[in-house]
Every structure is written in structure tokens, then in C-alpha cells.
Amino acid sequence: MLRNNQYYSLAEIIDDVRLQGNTGDDFCLYGQDREGMDLQQPYMVADYPDVVGDRVVNPDAVQAEGLGYVYSGQQFADVISVVMMQKPEAGYAECVRALDHYQEHDAFLEL
């Protein structure tokens, strides 16, 4: 089970969604500004950002670490769920490819 304000590997987050059935309703992923998801990079799991006026404000722990928003937990879980429906034996690399595709095209990758 993922805990807020903690770092996890991308594989651990994928496994939590895939094996534990986490629907992502209560977390977002935050990380360093990089293009695409990275199995080698740790990601912080934290609350959804708040909207104050016209500004999006990330949780305090995220700001303290200098991280940026990467993925909503719900979208992340949806992408992994679709991957698992299409190809139950999909590995981490295919999940990462699907996550990157969704971020770039706002559409699910056909495996």
C-alpha cells in the first residue's frame, strides 16, 4: 500500500496499482522534470494539488523537495488497468511505454 509523502520506484507504484487494485483516487505522482517516465527514478506519492485562485499549489512535501507534478493517480491507474486488460503478462517496459504514450497523446496505447 502506497503512503503519501513517500518515494517509491516506478515498478513499486505499478505493482501497487496492478496487484493491489489501487485505483489512484487518493494520490498523485511527483518527480524531477524529465521527459517521459523512468524506471530508475524515484517518484513521490502525495495528495492531489490544491487550486488557490488561478494557481495550482502542490502539497508542502512536494514543494519542499522541489518536485513537479507528473501524473494523477487516477490516470496512472487507468493506463495500467488498460495495459493489463490488453496484455496481462505486460512487463514494466510496456507499462512505461503506455504511460508515456498517454501523457503525449491523451490516448491509450494499443498493445
C-alpha positions in Angstrom: 0.0 0.0 0.0 1.4 3.4 -1.0 1.8 6.0 1.6 1.6 9.8 0.9 4.8 11.8 1.1 7.0 8.8 0.4 9.2 8.0 -2.5 8.7 4.8 -4.5 10.2 3.3 -7.6 8.0 3.3 -10.6 7.9 -0.5 -10.5 6.6 -0.4 -6.9 3.8 2.0 -8.0 2.9 -0.1 -11.0 2.8 -3.2 -8.8 0.6 -1.4 -6.2 -1.9 -0.5 -8.9 -1.7 -3.8 -10.7 -1.5 -6.2 -7.8 -3.3 -4.4 -5.0 -6.0 -2.9 -7.2 -5.2 0.7 -6.2 -7.5 3.0 -8.2 -5.4 6.1 -7.7 -8.2 8.1 -6.1 -6.0 9.4 -3.3 -2.6 10.2 -4.8 -0.6 11.9 -7.5 2.9 11.2 -8.6 5.6 13.9 -8.4 9.1 13.8 -9.7 12.0 15.6 -11.3 11.4 17.4 -14.5 12.2 14.9 -17.2 10.7 13.8 -20.4 8.9 10.5 -20.0 8.6 8.1 -17.1 11.8 6.5 -15.9 12.0 3.1 -14.1 15.3 4.3 -12.5 13.8 7.5 -11.0 12.0 7.6 -7.6 8.6 9.3 -7.6 6.9 10.8 -4.6 3.4 9.8 -3.9 1.4 12.7 -2.4 -2.0 14.3 -2.3 -3.6 16.0 -5.3 -2.6 19.6 -5.7 -4.9 22.4 -4.5 -6.2 25.2 -6.6 -5.9 28.6 -4.9 -7.3 31.3 -7.1 -6.0 30.6 -10.5 -2.9 28.9 -9.2 -2.2 25.2 -8.7 -0.4 24.6 -5.4 1.4 21.3 -4.9 1.4 19.7 -1.4 4.0 21.0 1.0 6.2 17.9 0.9 6.3 18.1 -2.8 7.3 21.8 -2.8 10.0 21.1 -0.1 11.6 18.5 -2.4 11.4 20.7 -5.5 9.4 18.2 -7.4 6.8 18.7 -10.2 3.5 17.1 -11.0 3.9 14.0 -13.1 0.6 12.1 -13.1 -2.7 11.9 -11.4 -3.2 8.6 -9.6 -6.5 8.0 -11.4 -5.0 8.5 -14.8 -2.0 6.4 -13.9 -4.2 3.6 -12.6 -6.4 3.8 -15.7 -3.4 3.4 -18.0 -2.1 0.4 -16.1 -5.5 -1.1 -16.0 -5.9 -0.9 -19.8 -2.4 -2.4 -20.3 -3.3 -5.3 -18.0 -6.6 -5.9 -19.9 -4.9 -5.8 -23.2 -1.9 -7.9 -22.2 -2.0 -9.5 -18.7 1.7 -10.5 -18.9 2.9 -7.0 -19.8 6.2 -6.0 -18.2 7.3 -2.8 -16.7 8.8 -1.5 -20.0 5.4 -1.9 -21.7 3.7 -0.1 -18.8 6.2 2.8 -19.1 5.6 2.9 -22.9 1.9 3.1 -22.3 2.2 5.8 -19.6 4.5 7.9 -21.9 2.1 7.5 -24.8 -0.9 8.6 -22.7 0.9 11.7 -21.5 1.9 12.6 -25.0 -1.3 11.8 -26.9 -4.0 11.7 -24.2 -5.0 8.3 -25.6 -4.4 4.7 -24.5 -1.7 2.7 -26.3 -2.8 -0.3 -28.3 -0.6 -3.2 -27.3 
